[in-house]
Amino acid sequence: MKLVAAQMRSVAGDIEGNLQRHIRFIELAASYGGAAVFFPELSLTGYEPRMAEKLAMTPADARLGVFQALSDHHRMLIAVGAPCRGRRGTEISMFVFRCREAPVVYSKKMLHADELPYFSPGDKTMVFPLGGAVIAPAICYESLQEVHARAAMESGATVYLATVAKAARGVDTACRYYASLARQHRLTVMMTNGVGPADDFMAAGRSAVWRDGGALACAADAENEAVVVYDLATRSGEVVVLADPAAWSP
């Protein structure tokens, strides 16, 4: 079973344009046999806290219907990032679409101090069974907190999925931590980060997978759009760089 991290360049506030890019990544992931594809934090809007309240969505938003249709067609789990209108305010969320099932929303439970003026925390722990795996989502800051990973493992997780929006220094820290997490807890860890401008920093890519013993399986570079494809059965991975438009076809 193959998991795919989509290292995408989002345009700030351009939901329609970003949505079209998501579709292209999903089709590419499907062409590589992906059973699931995961996008970076707030991928549909770009990581733009000051714009989030205005851009916030709900699962009933008609624009999201294309993801359910693609999930049904490809029999694929699709997880996209967007701000969500929650009960207590705007949340940093992952909208998850599964074949023939109603969409669900996982919202970031642990916010960074810089995010508190703009967002409210989520309050649910979630896991997603897929094939023989159990995938636990984590969104950026919380994915670096041991208490979050511990809750995921108590829920039966075998794959820890970190969707992030990180600059170069943050990626360095995250990579060291995820390798340690994979080694200590025998988890497969996948990180998907964006590239390009985000808020007041540059997202620095390097989306990657660490095997459940802590070894790095594969990693994208810091600048190019790419897909990272990891086969849980063979414990092998590959990176497809999309700098050349011709690379959209495998």
JOSUL-V253242 format. One record per residue. N is the residue number from 1. RES is the residue in one small letter. NEAR is the number of other C-alpha atoms within 8 Angstrom. Layout:
N,RES,NEAR ; N,RES,NEAR
This chain:
1,m,8 ; 2,k,12 ; 3,l,12 ; 4,v,14 ; 5,a,15 ; 6,a,15 ; 7,q,17 ; 8,m,13 ; 9,r,8 ; 10,s,13 ; 11,v,10 ; 12,a,9 ; 13,g,9 ; 14,d,11 ; 15,i,8 ; 16,e,6 ; 17,g,8 ; 18,n,13 ; 19,l,9 ; 20,q,8 ; 21,r,9 ; 22,h,9 ; 23,i,9 ; 24,r,8 ; 25,f,10 ; 26,i,11 ; 27,e,8 ; 28,l,11 ; 29,a,13 ; 30,a,11 ; 31,s,8 ; 32,y,8 ; 33,g,7 ; 34,g,14 ; 35,a,12 ; 36,a,11 ; 37,v,15 ; 38,f,12 ; 39,f,15 ; 40,p,16 ; 41,e,19 ; 42,l,14 ; 43,s,15 ; 44,l,13 ; 45,t,18 ; 46,g,13 ; 47,y,11 ; 48,e,11 ; 49,p,10 ; 50,r,6 ; 51,m,8 ; 52,a,12 ; 53,e,11 ; 54,k,5 ; 55,l,9 ; 56,a,11 ; 57,m,9 ; 58,t,7 ; 59,p,9 ; 60,a,5 ; 61,d,8 ; 62,a,5 ; 63,r,5 ; 64,l,9 ; 65,g,8 ; 66,v,7 ; 67,f,10 ; 68,q,12 ; 69,a,8 ; 70,l,11 ; 71,s,15 ; 72,d,11 ; 73,h,8 ; 74,h,7 ; 75,r,10 ; 76,m,15 ; 77,l,12 ; 78,i,13 ; 79,a,12 ; 80,v,14 ; 81,g,15 ; 82,a,15 ; 83,p,15 ; 84,c,11 ; 85,r,11 ; 86,g,7 ; 87,r,4 ; 88,r,5 ; 89,g,8 ; 90,t,14 ; 91,e,14 ; 92,i,15 ; 93,s,14 ; 94,m,13 ; 95,f,13 ; 96,v,12 ; 97,f,14 ; 98,r,14 ; 99,c,11 ; 100,r,6 ; 101,e,6 ; 102,a,6 ; 103,p,10 ; 104,v,8 ; 105,v,9 ; 106,y,13 ; 107,s,12 ; 108,k,13 ; 109,k,9 ; 110,m,8 ; 111,l,12 ; 112,h,7 ; 113,a,5 ; 114,d,5 ; 115,e,9 ; 116,l,9 ; 117,p,5 ; 118,y,10 ; 119,f,12 ; 120,s,11 ; 121,p,11 ; 122,g,10 ; 123,d,6 ; 124,k,7 ; 125,t,7 ; 126,m,9 ; 127,v,12 ; 128,f,7 ; 129,p,8 ; 130,l,7 ; 131,g,5 ; 132,g,5 ; 133,a,9 ; 134,v,12 ; 135,i,13 ; 136,a,13 ; 137,p,11 ; 138,a,12 ; 139,i,11 ; 140,c,12 ; 141,y,10 ; 142,e,12 ; 143,s,11 ; 144,l,10 ; 145,q,8 ; 146,e,7 ; 147,v,6 ; 148,h,11 ; 149,a,10 ; 150,r,8 ; 151,a,9 ; 152,a,14 ; 153,m,9 ; 154,e,7 ; 155,s,8 ; 156,g,8 ; 157,a,14 ; 158,t,12 ; 159,v,12 ; 160,y,15 ; 161,l,11 ; 162,a,13 ; 163,t,15 ; 164,v,13 ; 165,a,12 ; 166,k,14 ; 167,a,10 ; 168,a,9 ; 169,r,7 ; 170,g,8 ; 171,v,12 ; 172,d,8 ; 173,t,8 ; 174,a,9 ; 175,c,8 ; 176,r,8 ; 177,y,9 ; 178,y,12 ; 179,a,13 ; 180,s,9 ; 181,l,12 ; 182,a,16 ; 183,r,12 ; 184,q,8 ; 185,h,7 ; 186,r,11 ; 187,l,14 ; 188,t,13 ; 189,v,16 ; 190,m,13 ; 191,m,12 ; 192,t,17 ; 193,n,19 ; 194,g,18 ; 195,v,16 ; 196,g,10 ; 197,p,9 ; 198,a,12 ; 199,d,7 ; 200,d,5 ; 201,f,7 ; 202,m,11 ; 203,a,14 ; 204,a,14 ; 205,g,16 ; 206,r,11 ; 207,s,14 ; 208,a,14 ; 209,v,15 ; 210,w,16 ; 211,r,13 ; 212,d,12 ; 213,g,11 ; 214,g,14 ; 215,a,9 ; 216,l,10 ; 217,a,11 ; 218,c,11 ; 219,a,11 ; 220,a,14 ; 221,d,8 ; 222,a,8 ; 223,e,8 ; 224,n,12 ; 225,e,13 ; 226,a,13 ; 227,v,15 ; 228,v,18 ; 229,v,14 ; 230,y,12 ; 231,d,11 ; 232,l,9 ; 233,a,6 ; 234,t,5 ; 235,r,9 ; 236,s,8 ; 237,g,11 ; 238,e,8 ; 239,v,11 ; 240,v,8 ; 241,v,11 ; 242,l,12 ; 243,a,8 ; 244,d,7 ; 245,p,6 ; 246,a,6 ; 247,a,10 ; 248,w,8 ; 249,s,5 ; 250,p,6
